[in-house]
C-alpha cells in the first residue's frame, strides 16, 4: 500500500503543469493557446519570455527528480522507484489537472534520469544539447536523446527494472513526438529561436 501511494503521489506531482503555472504567474497567455499548444518549456519560449521558459524547464525537471528521490527515501525498493519514475512522467504527459492533455515530457524525463543516475542524465542532456546546437531542432534533439537513453540506461543503471522504466519513458516520449516527426520529414518543423 505504501508503494502504491508513492506511485500515485508521483503521478500527481507529474500532473503539476509548470508551463501553465509559470505563465499565469508572469501574467502571460496560457501556453496551450499559442505556438504548438504544448504546455512545455519549448512552447513557453515561443512567447519570447526566456525567464518563464527557464522556470518551466526547471519546474518540469525538478518534479521528475523529486518523485524519484521521494520513492528512494520513502520506500527504496527498485520496483517502487521504477514505477514512480514512470508515473511522474505519465503525470506530465497525461495530467489530471489539465484534462489528461499534457506536454511531451522531455524535461520531466530528464529529471527522472537525474534521480536515477547523474551519469545517465548527463548522457541524455549532452546528446540533446549537441543535436539542438547543430540542427536547431528541439524535437530532433529530444528524439535522438530518447533513442540513445535506453541503451545508455542498460549500461549505466544497476538494475534491469530501472532500465526498463527508462526504456518505457523513451518509447512514450518518441510516441508523443509523432507530429514533430511528420513535420521534420516534411521540412516544416520550427527551429529553436524562431517564434
C-alpha positions as CSV (number, residue, x, y, z in Angstrom):
1,X,0.0,0.0,0.0
2,X,2.9,2.4,0.8
3,X,4.5,1.7,-2.6
4,X,1.1,2.3,-4.4
5,X,0.7,5.6,-2.5
6,X,4.2,6.7,-3.6
7,X,3.5,5.8,-7.2
8,X,0.2,7.7,-7.1
9,X,1.9,10.7,-5.5
10,X,4.5,10.5,-8.3
11,X,1.7,10.8,-10.9
12,X,0.1,13.7,-9.0
13,X,3.5,15.5,-8.9
14,X,3.9,14.9,-12.6
15,X,0.4,16.4,-13.2
16,X,1.5,19.8,-11.9
17,X,1.6,21.9,-15.2
18,X,4.5,24.2,-14.6
19,X,4.1,25.8,-18.1
20,X,0.6,27.0,-17.1
21,X,1.6,27.8,-13.5
22,X,4.6,29.9,-14.5
23,X,2.7,31.6,-17.4
24,X,0.0,32.7,-15.0
25,X,2.5,33.9,-12.5
26,X,4.1,36.0,-15.2
27,X,0.8,37.3,-16.5
28,X,1.3,35.6,-19.8
29,X,-1.2,33.8,-22.1
30,X,-1.8,30.1,-21.5
31,X,0.8,28.2,-23.5
32,X,-1.9,25.9,-24.8
33,X,-3.3,28.8,-26.8
34,X,-0.3,29.6,-29.0
35,X,2.6,28.0,-30.9
36,X,2.4,24.2,-30.8
37,X,-0.2,24.4,-28.0
38,X,2.0,22.2,-25.9
39,X,2.3,23.0,-22.2
40,X,6.1,22.7,-22.0
41,X,9.2,24.9,-21.8
42,X,9.9,25.0,-25.5
43,X,6.5,26.4,-26.3
44,X,6.7,28.9,-23.4
45,X,10.0,30.0,-25.0
46,X,8.0,30.9,-28.1
47,X,6.3,33.7,-26.1
48,X,9.7,35.4,-26.0
49,X,9.9,35.3,-22.2
50,X,13.2,33.4,-21.6
51,X,12.8,33.6,-17.8
52,X,9.4,32.0,-17.9
53,X,10.7,29.2,-20.2
54,X,13.7,28.6,-17.9
55,X,11.4,28.3,-14.8
56,X,9.1,26.0,-16.7
57,X,12.1,23.8,-17.7
58,X,13.4,23.7,-14.1
59,X,10.0,23.0,-12.6
60,X,9.2,20.2,-15.0
61,X,12.7,18.6,-14.5
62,X,12.5,19.1,-10.7
63,X,9.2,17.2,-10.3
64,X,10.7,14.3,-12.2
65,X,13.8,14.3,-9.9
66,X,11.8,14.9,-6.8
67,X,9.4,12.0,-7.4
68,X,12.3,9.5,-7.8
69,X,14.1,11.0,-4.8
70,X,10.9,10.6,-2.7
71,X,10.5,7.0,-3.8
72,X,14.1,6.2,-2.9
73,X,13.7,7.8,0.5
74,X,10.2,6.6,1.5
75,X,10.5,3.0,0.1
76,X,13.8,2.4,-1.6
77,X,12.8,-0.8,-3.4
78,X,13.7,-0.9,-7.1
79,X,10.2,-1.7,-8.3
80,X,8.7,1.3,-6.5
81,X,11.4,3.7,-7.8
82,X,11.0,2.3,-11.3
83,X,7.2,2.7,-11.2
84,X,7.4,6.1,-9.6
85,X,9.7,7.4,-12.3
86,X,7.3,6.2,-15.0
87,X,4.3,7.6,-13.0
88,X,5.7,11.1,-12.8
89,X,6.4,11.1,-16.5
90,X,2.8,9.8,-17.2
91,X,1.5,12.6,-14.9
92,X,3.2,15.2,-17.1
93,X,2.1,13.7,-20.4
94,X,-1.5,12.9,-19.1
95,X,-2.0,15.4,-16.3
96,X,-5.1,15.0,-14.1
97,X,-5.2,18.8,-13.7
98,X,-5.3,19.6,-17.5
99,X,-7.9,17.0,-18.6
100,X,-5.1,14.5,-19.4
101,X,-3.7,16.7,-22.1
102,X,-0.2,17.5,-21.2
103,X,3.3,18.1,-22.5
104,X,5.7,15.8,-24.3
105,X,7.8,15.1,-21.2
106,X,11.3,15.9,-22.2
107,X,12.3,18.0,-19.1
108,X,10.4,15.6,-16.8
109,X,12.1,12.6,-18.3
110,X,15.5,14.3,-17.7
111,X,14.5,14.9,-14.1
112,X,13.7,11.2,-13.7
113,X,17.1,10.3,-15.3
114,X,18.8,12.6,-12.9
115,X,17.1,10.9,-9.9
116,X,18.2,7.5,-11.2
117,X,21.7,8.3,-12.3
118,X,23.6,11.6,-12.8
119,X,25.7,9.9,-15.4
120,X,22.7,8.9,-17.4
121,X,21.1,12.3,-17.2
122,X,24.4,13.8,-18.4
123,X,24.5,11.5,-21.4
124,X,20.9,12.4,-22.3
125,X,21.3,16.1,-21.8
126,X,24.6,16.1,-23.7
127,X,23.0,14.3,-26.6
128,X,20.1,16.7,-26.6
129,X,22.4,19.8,-26.4
130,X,24.7,18.6,-29.2
131,X,21.8,17.8,-31.6
132,X,20.0,21.0,-30.7
133,X,23.1,23.2,-31.3
134,X,23.9,21.6,-34.6
135,X,20.3,21.4,-36.1
136,X,18.4,24.0,-34.0
137,X,15.5,21.4,-33.8
138,X,14.4,20.8,-30.2
139,X,12.2,17.9,-31.3
140,X,15.0,16.2,-33.2
141,X,17.3,16.6,-30.2
142,X,14.7,15.1,-27.9
143,X,14.1,12.2,-30.3
144,X,17.8,11.5,-30.6
145,X,18.3,11.5,-26.9
146,X,15.2,9.3,-26.4
147,X,16.7,6.7,-28.8
148,X,20.1,6.8,-27.1
149,X,19.0,6.8,-23.5
150,X,17.6,3.2,-23.2
151,X,21.0,1.9,-24.5
152,X,22.9,4.1,-22.0
153,X,20.5,3.1,-19.3
154,X,21.1,-0.6,-19.8
155,X,24.8,0.1,-19.4
156,X,24.7,2.6,-16.5
157,X,21.8,1.6,-14.3
158,X,22.4,-1.0,-11.6
159,X,19.1,-2.9,-12.2
160,X,17.3,-4.0,-15.4
161,X,14.0,-2.9,-14.0
162,X,15.2,0.6,-13.8
163,X,16.5,0.3,-17.4
164,X,13.0,-1.0,-18.4
165,X,11.3,2.0,-16.9
166,X,13.7,4.3,-18.8
167,X,13.0,2.4,-22.0
168,X,9.2,2.8,-21.4
169,X,9.6,6.6,-20.8
170,X,11.7,6.9,-24.0
171,X,9.2,5.0,-26.1
172,X,6.4,7.2,-24.8
173,X,8.4,10.3,-25.4
174,X,9.0,9.3,-29.0
175,X,5.3,8.5,-29.5
176,X,4.4,12.0,-28.1
177,X,6.6,13.4,-30.8
178,X,4.7,11.8,-33.7
179,X,3.5,15.1,-35.1
180,X,7.0,16.5,-34.9
181,X,8.4,13.5,-36.8
182,X,5.9,14.2,-39.6
183,X,6.9,17.9,-39.6
184,X,10.6,17.0,-39.6
185,X,10.1,14.7,-42.6
186,X,8.1,17.4,-44.4
187,X,10.6,20.1,-43.6
188,X,8.0,22.2,-41.8
189,X,9.3,21.8,-38.2
190,X,10.0,25.0,-36.3
191,X,13.5,25.7,-35.2
192,X,14.7,26.9,-31.8
193,X,14.8,30.7,-31.5
194,X,12.1,31.3,-34.0
195,X,8.6,32.3,-32.8
